[in-house]
Amino acid sequence: MSDYPQNAEEFVELVAALRFEDAFNPYSDLCSDFDRPDAARIRRRNLAMVLDAAIDRGVDSIWVARDLGYRGGRRTGLALTDEAHLRAHADLLGTPPLVRSTKGPVMAERTATVIWQMLIAIKQPVFLWNVFPLHPHAAGNPMSNRCHSRSERLACRHIIVGLIRLLSPQRILAIGRDAQLALDDLGVTAEKVRHPSYGGQAEFIAGVSTRYGLGAADRQETAPLFA
């Protein structure tokens, strides 16, 4: 393998090999509370299918958030995607059905709900990723979210650079100021929109609508879901 991945399989292999303290790797780790026995394999396959499709058909944009959350990407292995939107993610890039890797009820995430509301509205293939591609959590509390550290971010620089080389997007959109600053620290230039959490839904919707030319009717359909 060269310094950077040459295809989706090599990319997934690189991400699955990452190891950090107090960070769950959904492509190689198992959650004893919620995961099926083959969960890591399922998440690797889901990511490989999505990336393969993005490479084959081409994507104009990569949307990049900060890191995986415990209600979304930790369970699906797909950035900004909860289990409630696995079908929408498959439809977006035209992949075979994406499979749940967990047991119990389907989990939904507020951020993912707003993100997918907009992705469905713009009707363009977009690849979703995170600056830190794992789920960082507080020590002793795996079902929590923490911001990744700068050392963790720098250790993963080859991952996002490799992704950009594979996809050659016209636009990189940072979801939130934290993501933009983290990308800038890695030497990656990105436009920024407001993160939809903490009262930012309306600004996020307006920012995406402006960048993708959504009209008044589209804006009305994409009103904030949460107060």
N, C-alpha and C positions, 0 to 999 in steps of 0.2 A: 504494500500500500504506500502511495506517495504521501507527502506531508499533508495534503488535503484530499478529501474523498473524491472519487471519480464517478460515483453512482450512488443511488439511494441505499443500497445494501452496505456499502462501506461507511456511509454517513451514519446509519443506525448503529453499526458496529462501534464506531467511535464514541457515540453518545452513551451506549450501553456500558462502555468501559470506564466511564467517569466515576470517581469515588471521592466523597467528601464527608467529613463528620457532620452529623445532624442534617443530612440531606438525603432524601429518598430518591433513588433512581428508578423510575417506573419501568425501565426497559431491562432491568436486571434484578431488582429487589421485589420482595413479596410482602404485602401487608397481611399479617396473621388475622386481623379482624374482618377484612372485607374482600380480599382478593381470592379469586379462583386459583387452583393449583398451577394452572398454565397462564396466569395473568401476564407475567413479563413477556412471554412469547407472543401473546395476543397483542400487547401494546407495541412491540417491535414490528409486528406484521402490519398493524394499522398505520404506523408512521411510515413504514416503507411504501405501502400502497399510496398514501397521500403524496409523498415526495416523488415517487415514480410518476404519478399522474401530473404533478406540477411540472416536472422536467419535460415530460412528453408533450403536453399541450401548451406549456409556457404560461407564466403568470406576469402580469404587469407590476404587481405589488407584493411586498412582504410586510405584514403587520407584526411588530415586535413589542411585546410587553416585557415586564421585568423578570418574573420567574413563575414557575408553576404553583398553583394553589391546591390545597388539600381537598376541595370539593370538585375541582375540575381536572386539570392536567395530571395530577397525581393518580387519578383513577383511569383516565382515558389515554394518557401518554401523548395527547394532542394539545398544543398550546391554545389557550382561550376557548377551549371546547369542553363542555360538560357532557355527561351521558345523555342528557335530554336532546342534545344537538348532534349526536353521532350521525344520524341519517342525513341531516342538513349538510354536514361536512362531506359525506360521501357524494351527495348530489352536487355540491359546489364544484368538485373536481372530477366528477364522473368515475369514481372508483367503485369496485364491488362493495357490498355492505360492510361497514365497520362494526366490529364486534365488541360488546361489553366484556370487560375483564373482571368484573366484581360480582359479588353476591348481594341479594337483598334489593330494596327499592332503588329505582333510578334516582340519581342525585342531580339536582339542578344548582347552578351557581348564578348569582345576580349579574356579575360582570359578563359572563358568557352569554347570558340571555340578551343583553343589550348589544354586545358585539355581533351576535348572529342575526339579530333584528336588522342591523345595518348591512351585513354581508348579503342577506337575502334581498334587501332592497336594491343594492347596487348592481347585482346580477353580473358580477365579474369574478373570474377565478383569482383568488388571493391565497398566498401561503402564510400560515400563522406560526410564529416562533416566539421564544423568550431569550433575553440576553443570557440568563442562567437557565439552562434547559432542564434542571431538576427541581424537586420540591424542597426548599430549605425550610426547616422548622426549628422551633425552640428546643433546647436540650431537654430530653425527657418527656416531650409533648409532641408526638408525631402528627397529631391532628391540629396543628397550628401553622401559621404562616409567619415567616420572618424575611427580612430583606437579605439577599445574599451579600457576602463581603466583597471587597475589591479584589482580594487575592483569589477568591472563587471565580469572579468574573474574568480576571486575566488568564486564569488557568483554562478557561473555556473559549478563549478568543479564536482558536483554530476551528472551533465548531461553527461559529457564525460566519467567519470568513469563508469557510468551506461551503456553507450553504449559499452564500451570495455568489460564489464562483459557479456553483451548480445551476442556479436559477437566473442569474444575470437580470435582476429586476430593474424596471425603469424607476421605481419609486420604493423607498423604505419609509414606512410610517411608524413612528414611535408612539405607542399607546401610553401617554402620560409622561410627565417631566422626568420621573425617575428613570424610565426606560431611555429617554433621549440622552440624559446625562451619562448613563452607563454606556450607551452606544458611542457617544462622543469620546469617552475614556478609552474605548477600544479602537478609535480612529474610523468609526463608521458614521457617515453623515446621514441624518434622517430628518424628515419633517415631523412635526409633533402635533398631536391632537390631545385634548383633555382626556384623562382617564375617566371612564363612566362611573366609577365608584365615588362615594362621599359627596353626593349631590352634583356630580359632573355629567349626568346623562344628557341633559339638554345641550351643553357645550360640545360634548363628544358627537352627538347626532348632527349638530350644525357644522362642526368641523369636517366630518366625513362627507356630509351632503355637499358642502362647497367644493371639496377636492374631487368628488366624483360626479358633479353636475346633476345632482338630484333636484327635480323640480318641486313646485309647491305641493302637488298631489303626493309625491313621495315623502316629503317632509311631514305632511299631515299623517300619513300612515305610520311614520316612525316617531311618533310622540313618545316621551319618556314613559317607561313601564313602571317606574317606582317613584314614589314621592320622596 
